Amino acid sequence: MEQNFSAQALDSTGSVVAGIDVGGTFTDLLLIDGRDGGRVHIAKTPTTVDNQAFGVVAALGATGFPVDGIDLIVHGTTTTTNAVLERRLAKT
């Protein structure tokens, strides 16, 4: 899914920024291409529980944007928060 917004409103530096949230079910990605008028790429892929990196890589690939063209990646996760709230932590 792509949407085009004003580059001034989103990124006036001309850089490419990706924000990624890894949740318990889905990995969401929002990529803003400041070099292409602020074009926004959005991806939602299943979270890969055994290795969350695979879900992140899949989300990046789903945008069709070359990874080596991304200037900044901001990553967050709600899986730890969910584990605490649901009391699904490792027994120590």
MDAnalysis code that builds the backbone (N, CA, C; Angstrom):
import MDAnalysis as mda
import numpy as np

u = mda.Universe.empty(276, n_residues=92, atom_resindex=np.repeat(np.arange(92), 3), trajectory=True)
u.add_TopologyAttr("name", ["N", "CA", "C"] * 92)
u.add_TopologyAttr("resid", np.arange(1, 93))
u.add_TopologyAttr("resname", ["MET", "GLU", "GLN", "ASN", "PHE", "SER", "ALA", "GLN", "ALA", "LEU", "ASP", "SER", "THR", "GLY", "SER", "VAL", "VAL", "ALA", "GLY", "ILE", "ASP", "VAL", "GLY", "GLY", "THR", "PHE", "THR", "ASP", "LEU", "LEU", "LEU", "ILE", "ASP", "GLY", "ARG", "ASP", "GLY", "GLY", "ARG", "VAL", "HIS", "ILE", "ALA", "LYS", "THR", "PRO", "THR", "THR", "VAL", "ASP", "ASN", "GLN", "ALA", "PHE", "GLY", "VAL", "VAL", "ALA", "ALA", "LEU", "GLY", "ALA", "THR", "GLY", "PHE", "PRO", "VAL", "ASP", "GLY", "ILE", "ASP", "LEU", "ILE", "VAL", "HIS", "GLY", "THR", "THR", "THR", "THR", "THR", "ASN", "ALA", "VAL", "LEU", "GLU", "ARG", "ARG", "LEU", "ALA", "LYS", "THR"])
u.atoms.positions = np.array([
    [0.845, -1.152, 0.000],
    [0.000, 0.000, 0.000],
    [0.902, 1.230, 0.000],
    [0.611, 2.180, -0.866],
    [1.389, 3.406, -0.925],
    [0.458, 4.596, -0.885],
    [0.901, 5.645, -0.211],
    [0.190, 6.905, -0.222],
    [1.217, 7.999, -0.367],
    [0.856, 9.089, -0.989],
    [1.788, 10.182, -1.179],
    [1.325, 11.379, -0.364],
    [2.193, 11.884, 0.489],
    [1.920, 13.052, 1.303],
    [2.972, 14.100, 1.001],
    [2.803, 15.266, 1.529],
    [3.767, 16.343, 1.323],
    [5.078, 16.040, 2.024],
    [6.191, 16.187, 1.312],
    [7.512, 15.971, 1.908],
    [7.782, 16.993, 2.990],
    [7.261, 18.201, 2.848],
    [7.487, 19.237, 3.850],
    [6.890, 18.823, 5.190],
    [5.710, 18.255, 5.154],
    [5.044, 17.879, 6.396],
    [5.711, 16.689, 7.067],
    [6.271, 15.770, 6.282],
    [6.794, 14.542, 6.858],
    [8.307, 14.529, 7.008],
    [9.019, 15.015, 6.014],
    [10.470, 14.910, 6.064],
    [11.085, 15.948, 5.143],
    [11.536, 17.034, 5.702],
    [12.103, 18.101, 4.884],
    [13.595, 17.913, 4.668],
    [14.174, 16.829, 5.194],
    [15.616, 16.611, 5.064],
    [15.978, 15.812, 3.830],
    [15.006, 15.209, 3.167],
    [15.292, 14.392, 1.995],
    [15.832, 13.027, 2.332],
    [15.639, 12.578, 3.554],
    [16.131, 11.261, 3.943],
    [15.002, 10.235, 3.891],
    [15.390, 8.979, 3.974],
    [14.435, 7.872, 3.968],
    [14.430, 7.264, 5.366],
    [13.254, 7.245, 5.987],
    [13.122, 6.789, 7.372],
    [12.086, 5.671, 7.432],
    [12.417, 4.599, 8.139],
    [11.486, 3.485, 8.329],
    [11.214, 3.320, 9.816],
    [9.949, 3.204, 10.173],
    [9.541, 2.904, 11.538],
    [8.928, 1.519, 11.561],
    [9.379, 0.687, 12.492],
    [8.926, -0.705, 12.552],
    [8.433, -1.014, 13.959],
    [7.258, -1.631, 14.048],
    [6.729, -2.097, 15.329],
    [6.484, -3.594, 15.220],
    [7.151, -4.352, 16.072],
    [6.954, -5.802, 16.119],
    [5.958, -6.098, 17.229],
    [4.795, -6.579, 16.849],
    [3.772, -6.937, 17.818],
    [3.675, -8.444, 17.959],
    [2.768, -8.876, 18.783],
    [2.599, -10.302, 19.015],
    [2.046, -11.048, 17.818],
    [1.293, -10.360, 16.967],
    [0.673, -10.984, 15.802],
    [1.232, -10.459, 14.488],
    [1.398, -9.147, 14.403],
    [1.860, -8.535, 13.155],
    [3.078, -7.652, 13.375],
    [3.869, -7.517, 12.315],
    [4.967, -6.558, 12.252],
    [4.526, -5.476, 11.279],
    [4.483, -4.231, 11.766],
    [4.038, -3.101, 10.954],
    [5.227, -2.238, 10.592],
    [5.222, -1.735, 9.360],
    [6.306, -0.886, 8.894],
    [5.725, 0.316, 8.162],
    [6.274, 1.477, 8.464],
    [5.935, 2.717, 7.770],
    [7.240, 3.314, 7.288],
    [7.370, 3.503, 5.980],
    [8.592, 4.045, 5.402],
    [8.251, 5.352, 4.698],
    [8.976, 6.417, 5.034],
    [8.778, 7.723, 4.404],
    [9.983, 8.011, 3.528],
    [9.721, 8.187, 2.238],
    [10.783, 8.461, 1.279],
    [10.846, 9.960, 1.016],
    [11.705, 10.641, 1.765],
    [11.875, 12.081, 1.616],
    [12.516, 12.470, 0.304],
    [13.101, 11.510, -0.393],
    [13.725, 11.789, -1.694],
    [12.718, 11.733, -2.838],
    [11.530, 11.196, -2.542],
    [10.500, 11.042, -3.570],
    [9.226, 11.773, -3.137],
    [9.388, 13.005, -2.710],
    [8.227, 13.820, -2.367],
    [7.490, 13.386, -1.123],
    [8.123, 12.621, -0.256],
    [7.469, 12.170, 0.967],
    [6.562, 10.976, 0.767],
    [6.792, 10.212, -0.285],
    [5.975, 9.020, -0.535],
    [6.044, 8.090, 0.671],
    [4.900, 7.553, 1.042],
    [4.799, 6.678, 2.207],
    [4.528, 5.253, 1.746],
    [5.327, 4.325, 2.244],
    [5.136, 2.895, 1.976],
    [4.720, 2.254, 3.302],
    [3.707, 1.420, 3.253],
    [3.203, 0.758, 4.461],
    [3.203, -0.748, 4.221],
    [3.670, -1.509, 5.213],
    [3.650, -2.970, 5.111],
    [3.194, -3.569, 6.435],
    [2.471, -4.662, 6.359],
    [2.037, -5.423, 7.541],
    [2.286, -6.883, 7.217],
    [3.129, -7.520, 8.009],
    [3.448, -8.929, 7.796],
    [3.264, -9.672, 9.119],
    [3.075, -10.979, 9.063],
    [2.970, -11.740, 10.311],
    [4.279, -11.663, 11.105],
    [4.157, -11.540, 12.408],
    [5.334, -11.593, 13.269],
    [5.843, -13.023, 13.305],
    [7.143, -13.176, 13.193],
    [7.762, -14.501, 13.275],
    [8.279, -14.669, 14.701],
    [7.561, -15.452, 15.472],
    [7.811, -15.560, 16.909],
    [9.191, -16.129, 17.221],
    [9.616, -17.152, 16.503],
    [10.903, -17.785, 16.803],
    [12.083, -16.857, 16.561],
    [11.982, -15.997, 15.558],
    [13.045, -15.035, 15.262],
    [12.384, -13.806, 14.650],
    [12.195, -12.774, 15.463],
    [11.464, -11.595, 15.013],
    [12.138, -10.881, 13.844],
    [13.425, -11.097, 13.660],
    [14.145, -10.463, 12.552],
    [13.561, -10.880, 11.207],
    [13.075, -12.115, 11.101],
    [12.511, -12.578, 9.833],
    [11.265, -11.772, 9.456],
    [10.439, -11.449, 10.438],
    [9.255, -10.628, 10.183],
    [9.621, -9.214, 9.769],
    [10.673, -8.674, 10.377],
    [11.155, -7.337, 10.020],
    [11.669, -7.334, 8.584],
    [12.465, -8.339, 8.239],
    [13.001, -8.439, 6.876],
    [11.857, -8.603, 5.869],
    [10.847, -9.391, 6.222],
    [9.696, -9.576, 5.327],
    [8.947, -8.260, 5.123],
    [8.780, -7.484, 6.192],
    [8.095, -6.192, 6.080],
    [8.889, -5.229, 5.208],
    [10.203, -5.201, 5.400],
    [11.048, -4.353, 4.555],
    [10.929, -4.770, 3.092],
    [10.951, -6.067, 2.837],
    [10.828, -6.568, 1.472],
    [9.474, -6.265, 0.857],
    [8.430, -6.264, 1.678],
    [7.076, -6.017, 1.178],
    [6.906, -4.594, 0.646],
    [7.737, -3.670, 1.103],
    [7.637, -2.297, 0.601],
    [8.191, -2.178, -0.811],
    [9.067, -3.101, -1.203],
    [9.716, -3.011, -2.504],
    [10.797, -1.948, -2.555],
    [11.095, -1.349, -1.415],
    [12.101, -0.290, -1.358],
    [13.464, -0.919, -1.071],
    [14.519, -0.493, -1.764],
    [15.842, -1.082, -1.509],
    [16.341, -0.751, -0.099],
    [16.670, -1.773, 0.652],
    [17.076, -1.606, 2.051],
    [18.310, -0.719, 2.173],
    [19.225, -0.806, 1.220],
    [20.437, 0.007, 1.318],
    [20.171, 1.490, 1.055],
    [18.942, 1.841, 0.705],
    [18.576, 3.237, 0.513],
    [17.929, 3.866, 1.733],
    [17.784, 3.095, 2.815],
    [17.160, 3.607, 4.040],
    [18.228, 4.269, 4.903],
    [17.956, 5.511, 5.315],
    [18.913, 6.258, 6.127],
    [18.770, 5.987, 7.624],
    [17.556, 5.730, 8.078],
    [17.317, 5.547, 9.511],
    [16.187, 4.553, 9.708],
    [16.400, 3.606, 10.621],
    [15.350, 2.667, 11.016],
    [15.081, 2.875, 12.500],
    [13.811, 3.090, 12.829],
    [13.383, 3.230, 14.219],
    [12.556, 1.993, 14.535],
    [12.939, 1.281, 15.596],
    [12.326, -0.017, 15.896],
    [11.692, 0.015, 17.280],
    [10.516, -0.533, 17.366],
    [9.844, -0.675, 18.651],
    [9.170, -2.030, 18.699],
    [8.818, -2.452, 19.891],
    [8.142, -3.737, 20.018],
    [7.150, -3.688, 21.165],
    [6.048, -4.358, 20.976],
    [5.076, -4.495, 22.051],
    [5.068, -5.913, 22.605],
    [5.908, -6.780, 22.065],
    [5.885, -8.177, 22.518],
    [6.320, -8.304, 23.972],
    [7.293, -7.528, 24.397],
    [7.722, -7.589, 25.800],
    [6.628, -7.049, 26.709],
    [6.025, -5.938, 26.315],
    [4.922, -5.373, 27.097],
    [3.795, -6.386, 27.227],
    [3.454, -7.038, 26.123],
    [2.392, -8.048, 26.161],
    [2.761, -9.213, 27.073],
    [4.006, -9.654, 27.029],
    [4.445, -10.769, 27.879],
    [4.311, -10.412, 29.353],
    [4.662, -9.180, 29.705],
    [4.546, -8.740, 31.104],
    [3.076, -8.686, 31.506],
    [2.249, -8.075, 30.670],
    [0.828, -7.945, 30.992],
    [0.131, -9.294, 31.088],
    [0.538, -10.231, 30.249],
    [-0.085, -11.553, 30.232],
    [0.641, -12.546, 31.135],
    [1.669, -12.082, 31.817],
    [2.473, -12.904, 32.737],
    [3.014, -14.159, 32.061],
    [3.572, -13.966, 30.866],
    [4.167, -15.071, 30.116],
    [5.679, -14.914, 30.090],
    [6.278, -14.688, 31.233],
    [7.723, -14.498, 31.328],
    [8.403, -15.808, 31.695],
    [9.688, -15.875, 31.420],
    [10.461, -17.070, 31.773],
    [10.518, -17.214, 33.291],
    [10.380, -18.425, 33.759],
    [10.487, -18.708, 35.198],
    [11.958, -18.717, 35.585],
    [12.296, -17.982, 36.637],
    [13.700, -17.948, 37.091],
    [13.820, -18.428, 38.509],
])
